[in-house]
Amino acid sequence: MQLAVIGVGGAGCRIASAVGTTGPAADSFVSDVFAFDTDGDALAALTDVSESHRYRYGPDGDIDLDDDLERGLELGRERADELVDVLDRGTPAAADAILVAVGLGGATGGGTVPPLVATLQRRYDAPVYVLGTLPADGEFGSDGGPGGTDRRPQAAGPAVDPDAPATPPRPHAPANAVDALERLDGRADAVLCFDNERWLRTGERLAEGRDRCNRELATRIAAVFGATEPSDEGGERGIDADDIGRVVGSTTDIVTIGYAEQDVDTGGSRFGLGLFSTEETVDRTSAVSAVETVVRKGIHGKLTLECEPEAAERAMLLVGGPPAWLDRQAIADGRRTLEDATDGARTLGGHVPQPDAESVFAAVVLAAIAPVDRLEELRAIADRSA
């Protein structure tokens, strides 16, 4: 599968850059990475994105939307065609899907992405997915300071490092996120969500944790969308781009991803000198145990957006790693485990042989999830502040 990745706004551009640089796998499934922002200095810092694929839009001079989503929407409507024209610098028409990354709480990305997605849908035949991050409580005054309290459990000692970089207050972030999601309804094929609040550590501010969170998110995107690429060694893969489309859907359903990995002993020589046999013999009990462990953690561990597994209408399980460790029966059993956990949701499964890997992983996709407590919480906050 070939994926064109577009980052919009500060958060979206950083996420797009992370997806495009997630190890060797990114080279196999990311066809293009673009970064669109109103902040030229922020774009200049994205050295992992080709300079020709970084584009500043909006009027000349400094732009301050002041967290105003309506102003962001107006700018997005004015510039959507211009931004899509920039894509001609790459090869998005050859992609199997387009992934638009955005911080949903911001006025720049949250305002621009709905009209941009609508324009992409008109110009291209490929599905357009949105990868959206939800704002953390500390962004809108719920970090233990004025305006609220931190929901994350606090460890002993100072809850917040006084020397940590401060995050500018964004009191409208919850309303912006809810409004942006509503405006994407019927436009995006699916919205893959990542809840920053859930992924920040105890006492950690967003400015401190965002790079780590972006890497975690990029790893999960690579595990799912990179799973469809054929192996250089001719390994069979059980999932293709159409399968992913069937699972995540085409009616703007909310999607969350679970992931787990476990290092395994691959043995042999990885130096390419031919001094040792590269024929790998794996004890079946060990292989079954590894698959069972990552499947269980993938289903019941931390999701990009928390929900109960049975809240999903559709699901997918991908198990990858060194071919000798991918026990087919264990993977089939894992798929049945996922079906049971999702209370009989329509489920697809596949294996992802990676001859050079040193770990086994499981990626779990849960689609059309509802209800979602975090989204309802943000909606309630937005309603109270209206």
VEXVEXDO-799543 format. One record per residue (C-alpha): residue in three letters; x, y, z. Coordinates in steps of 0.2 Angstrom, whole numbers, padded with zeros to 4 digits, always signed. Layout:
N
ALAXYZ;...
//
This chain:
386
MET+0000+0000+0000;GLN+0006+0017-0005;LEU+0001+0031+0007;ALA+0002+0050+0004;VAL+0004+0059+0020;ILE-0001+0077+0022;GLY+0002+0087+0039;VAL-0008+0103+0042;GLY-0004+0115+0055;GLY+0009+0114+0068;ALA+0004+0098+0076;GLY-0001+0089+0060;CYS+0015+0094+0051;ARG+0025+0086+0066;ILE+0015+0070+0065;ALA+0017+0069+0046;SER+0036+0071+0048;ALA+0036+0057+0061;VAL+0026+0045+0050;GLY+0038+0048+0036;THR+0053+0044+0046;THR+0047+0029+0056;GLY+0062+0017+0052;PRO+0065+0008+0036;ALA+0046+0003+0035;ALA+0042+0021+0031;ASP+0052+0020+0014;SER+0041+0005+0009;PHE+0023+0013+0011;VAL+0025+0032+0012;SER+0025+0038-0006;ASP+0025+0057-0001;VAL+0025+0068+0014;PHE+0018+0086+0013;ALA+0018+0099+0027;PHE+0006+0114+0026;ASP+0006+0128+0039;THR+0004+0146+0041;ASP+0020+0147+0051;GLY+0035+0148+0040;ASP+0048+0146+0055;ALA+0039+0130+0060;LEU+0040+0123+0043;ALA+0058+0127+0041;ALA+0062+0116+0056;LEU+0054+0101+0048;THR+0070+0096+0040;ASP+0064+0078+0038;VAL+0052+0084+0025;SER+0058+0089+0008;GLU+0059+0108+0006;SER+0049+0107-0010;HIS+0035+0098+0000;ARG+0034+0111+0014;TYR+0022+0125+0010;ARG+0017+0141+0019;TYR+0000+0147+0015;GLY-0011+0162+0020;PRO-0008+0181+0019;ASP+0010+0188+0020;GLY+0016+0192+0037;ASP+0013+0184+0054;ILE-0004+0176+0056;ASP-0012+0174+0073;LEU-0029+0165+0072;ASP-0031+0167+0091;ASP-0038+0150+0093;ASP-0053+0155+0082;LEU-0059+0140+0072;GLU-0071+0151+0061;ARG-0056+0161+0055;GLY-0047+0145+0052;LEU-0061+0138+0042;GLU-0062+0154+0032;LEU-0044+0153+0028;GLY-0046+0134+0024;ARG-0060+0138+0012;GLU-0050+0151+0003;ARG-0034+0141+0001;ALA-0040+0122-0001;ASP-0038+0122-0020;GLU-0021+0131-0018;LEU-0015+0117-0006;VAL-0021+0103-0017;ASP-0012+0111-0032;VAL+0004+0110-0022;LEU+0002+0091-0021;ASP+0007+0090-0040;ARG+0025+0092-0033;GLY+0024+0074-0028;THR+0014+0059-0034;PRO-0002+0058-0024;ALA-0012+0051-0038;ALA-0002+0035-0037;ALA-0006+0033-0019;ASP-0019+0020-0013;ALA-0025+0032+0001;ILE-0021+0049+0008;LEU-0019+0052+0026;VAL-0021+0070+0033;ALA-0013+0073+0050;VAL-0020+0087+0061;GLY-0021+0093+0079;LEU-0040+0094+0080;GLY-0039+0107+0094;GLY-0030+0120+0084;ALA-0038+0134+0073;THR-0026+0132+0059;GLY-0027+0113+0056;GLY-0044+0111+0063;GLY-0050+0125+0052;THR-0041+0120+0036;VAL-0043+0101+0036;PRO-0062+0100+0033;PRO-0062+0110+0017;LEU-0045+0102+0012;VAL-0052+0085+0014;ALA-0068+0089+0003;THR-0056+0096-0010;LEU-0045+0080-0010;GLN-0061+0069-0012;ARG-0066+0079-0027;ARG-0048+0078-0035;TYR-0043+0060-0031;ASP-0051+0043-0032;ALA-0041+0037-0017;PRO-0049+0036+0001;VAL-0045+0051+0012;TYR-0042+0047+0030;VAL-0039+0060+0044;LEU-0026+0056+0058;GLY-0032+0068+0072;THR-0025+0071+0089;LEU-0037+0077+0103;PRO-0031+0091+0115;ALA-0024+0087+0132;ASP-0032+0094+0147;GLY-0017+0105+0151;GLU-0020+0115+0134;PHE-0036+0122+0140;GLY-0033+0125+0159;SER-0036+0108+0166;ASP-0018+0105+0171;GLY-0019+0108+0190;GLY-0019+0127+0188;PRO-0033+0139+0186;GLY-0048+0132+0177;GLY-0047+0113+0181;THR-0038+0098+0188;ASP-0026+0086+0180;ARG-0036+0069+0177;ARG-0019+0059+0176;PRO-0014+0050+0192;GLN+0000+0060+0201;ALA+0016+0053+0208;ALA+0024+0059+0224;GLY+0034+0075+0222;PRO+0030+0090+0211;ALA+0016+0086+0198;VAL+0024+0098+0185;ASP+0042+0102+0182;PRO+0043+0121+0184;ASP+0057+0122+0171;ALA+0047+0113+0158;PRO+0042+0123+0143;ALA+0024+0130+0145;THR+0011+0126+0133;PRO+0001+0142+0127;PRO-0017+0142+0134;ARG-0030+0136+0121;PRO-0046+0138+0130;HIS-0056+0134+0114;ALA-0047+0118+0110;PRO-0061+0106+0116;ALA-0074+0116+0106;ASN-0062+0117+0091;ALA-0059+0098+0092;VAL-0078+0094+0093;ASP-0082+0106+0079;ALA-0069+0100+0068;LEU-0074+0082+0070;GLU-0092+0087+0066;ARG-0087+0096+0050;LEU-0077+0081+0044;ASP-0092+0070+0046;GLY-0097+0065+0028;ARG-0081+0071+0021;ALA-0067+0060+0028;ASP-0068+0042+0024;ALA-0062+0038+0042;VAL-0055+0048+0057;LEU-0041+0039+0066;CYS-0040+0047+0083;PHE-0026+0049+0096;ASP-0029+0056+0113;ASN-0014+0066+0119;GLU-0021+0067+0137;ARG-0021+0048+0138;TRP-0003+0047+0132;LEU+0005+0060+0143;ARG+0015+0054+0158;THR+0012+0059+0176;GLY+0015+0078+0177;GLU+0021+0079+0159;ARG+0016+0094+0149;LEU+0012+0092+0131;ALA+0027+0102+0125;GLU+0038+0089+0134;GLY+0029+0074+0128;ARG+0023+0077+0111;ASP+0038+0070+0101;ARG+0037+0054+0111;CYS+0018+0053+0108;ASN+0021+0057+0089;ARG+0033+0042+0088;GLU+0021+0031+0097;LEU+0007+0036+0085;ALA+0019+0034+0070;THR+0023+0017+0075;ARG+0005+0011+0075;ILE+0002+0019+0058;ALA+0017+0010+0051;ALA+0011-0006+0058;VAL-0006-0005+0050;PHE-0003+0004+0033;GLY+0014-0004+0031;ALA+0007-0021+0033;THR+0001-0022+0015;GLU+0018-0021+0007;PRO+0026-0037-0001;SER+0041-0044+0007;ASP+0057-0043-0003;GLU+0059-0062+0001;GLY+0042-0065-0006;GLY+0033-0068+0010;GLU+0015-0069+0009;ARG+0004-0055+0017;GLY-0013-0058+0022;ILE-0020-0040+0021;ASP-0021-0027+0007;ALA-0027-0009+0005;ASP-0044-0014+0001;ASP-0045-0024+0017;ILE-0040-0009+0027;GLY-0053+0001+0018;ARG-0066-0012+0022;VAL-0061-0011+0041;VAL-0060+0008+0043;GLY-0074+0011+0032;SER-0080+0026+0021;THR-0093+0035+0032;THR-0082+0045+0044;ASP-0081+0032+0057;ILE-0070+0034+0072;VAL-0055+0022+0073;THR-0043+0018+0087;ILE-0027+0007+0086;GLY-0019-0005+0099;TYR-0002-0011+0098;ALA+0011-0022+0107;GLU+0028-0029+0103;GLN+0039-0042+0111;ASP+0058-0045+0107;VAL+0062-0063+0102;ASP+0078-0072+0100;THR+0081-0074+0081;GLY+0098-0082+0082;GLY+0109-0085+0067;SER+0119-0071+0059;ARG+0113-0054+0054;PHE+0130-0048+0047;GLY+0127-0055+0030;LEU+0145-0064+0030;GLY+0138-0081+0027;LEU+0148-0088+0043;PHE+0133-0095+0051;SER+0117-0103+0045;THR+0102-0091+0044;GLU+0090-0105+0044;GLU+0080-0101+0060;THR+0073-0114+0071;VAL+0060-0109+0083;ASP+0052-0119+0097;ARG+0034-0119+0093;THR+0029-0116+0111;SER+0039-0100+0112;ALA+0032-0094+0095;VAL+0014-0097+0101;SER+0017-0089+0118;ALA+0025-0073+0109;VAL+0010-0071+0098;GLU-0003-0074+0112;THR+0006-0061+0122;VAL+0006-0047+0109;VAL-0012-0051+0104;ARG-0018-0050+0122;LYS-0009-0033+0125;GLY-0014-0026+0108;ILE-0032-0029+0112;HIS-0032-0025+0131;GLY-0018-0012+0132;LYS-0018+0006+0129;LEU-0027+0012+0113;THR-0024+0028+0103;LEU-0042+0032+0109;GLU-0048+0023+0124;CYS-0064+0013+0121;GLU-0071-0004+0126;PRO-0067-0017+0112;GLU-0086-0022+0111;ALA-0089-0004+0106;ALA-0082-0008+0089;GLU-0092-0013+0074;ARG-0077-0019+0064;ALA-0060-0025+0069;MET-0043-0031+0062;LEU-0028-0040+0069;LEU-0011-0039+0061;VAL+0003-0050+0068;GLY+0020-0047+0061;GLY+0038-0052+0064;PRO+0052-0064+0059;PRO+0043-0077+0048;ALA+0048-0092+0059;TRP+0039-0084+0074;LEU+0022-0081+0065;ASP+0013-0097+0071;ARG-0002-0098+0059;GLN-0013-0107+0072;ALA-0008-0095+0086;ILE-0013-0080+0074;ALA-0029-0088+0069;ASP-0033-0091+0088;GLY-0028-0073+0091;ARG-0041-0067+0078;ARG-0055-0077+0087;THR-0049-0069+0103;LEU-0052-0052+0095;GLU-0069-0058+0089;ASP-0074-0063+0106;ALA-0067-0047+0114;THR-0077-0036+0101;ASP-0093-0046+0104;GLY-0093-0054+0087;ALA-0088-0038+0077;ARG-0084-0041+0059;THR-0065-0046+0060;LEU-0051-0047+0047;GLY-0034-0054+0051;GLY-0017-0056+0043;HIS+0001-0060+0046;VAL+0016-0048+0042;PRO+0032-0058+0039;GLN+0047-0047+0042;PRO+0063-0057+0039;ASP+0075-0044+0047;ALA+0064-0040+0062;GLU+0069-0045+0080;SER+0052-0043+0088;VAL+0035-0050+0086;PHE+0021-0037+0086;ALA+0002-0036+0085;ALA-0008-0021+0079;VAL-0027-0021+0083;VAL-0039-0009+0073;LEU-0056-0005+0081;ALA-0067+0004+0069;ALA-0084+0013+0071;ILE-0082+0014+0089;ALA-0096+0022+0100;PRO-0099+0028+0113;VAL-0082+0036+0117;ASP-0080+0043+0134;ARG-0066+0055+0129;LEU-0076+0063+0115;GLU-0091+0065+0126;GLU-0081+0073+0139;LEU-0073+0086+0127;ARG-0091+0089+0120;ALA-0097+0092+0138;ILE-0083+0104+0141;ALA-0086+0113+0125;ASP-0105+0115+0129;ARG-0101+0122+0147;SER-0089+0135+0139;ALA-0101+0140+0125;
//
